[in-house]
Amino acid sequence: MTVSACSRTDSSRREASRTRPLRADARRNRESVLDAAGELFAQRGDAVQMDEIAEHAGLGVGTLYRHFADKQALLAAIIGRRFEAMTTIARAAEATEDAWTAFETLLYGYLESAQADASFRFALLGSAEPRWSDIAAEKTDFSDITERIVQRAVKAGHLREDFRAHDFVLITRGAMANMTGTADWRRHVALFLEGIRHRGR
């Protein structure tokens, strides 16, 4: 077998392991790792090591690595778990009749959910890049709804014509960076909204 064929086989096995349903005990172990990692990342950020996470979860290091190959995979899983809640918020916002209310509902709902989850903010804003390919489906679900909400607000004349869904990401990341100490992320967002609303409004 050639090297490229081996690589494709390994990739297929990893993909199958991600999509195959986990046993109940394996699901519990995975959630324990995510809970432990979330606590430690929120407290100490990049300084946290994988063996510390395993110990905090009450599991062996081998069990941790069976679920997460490295810290990048673990960060992606933390984001993916939060994205499930974010997608629920986005669906509710999309069902709102008024285009501007839908956009504001999504924006503030996203940020309020992020405010309550320091590990999610660390996973997004920290120096280590999450392995986005591990959570492509979760990311796509949320991004697709966000795109539709943004386009509707632009077409309705509420947002600047050049505003795009990627700009939503820039606003939320800026606000999350201000969710520490005495910083007022709501003021940060209010100032942004003044800048992105259509001048005719």
Protein Blocks (a to p, Z undefined) as FASTA:
>chain_A
ZZklmmmmmmmmmmmmmmpccdfklmmmmmmmmmmmmmmmmmnommpcfklmmmmnopaf
klmmmmmmblklmmmmmmmmmmmmmmmmmmmmmmpmblklmmmmmmmmmmmmmmmmmklm
mmmmmmbdcdfklmmmmmmmmmmmmmmmmmmmmmnopacfkbcfklmmmmmmmmmmmmgc
jbcfklmmmmmmmmmpcfkZZ
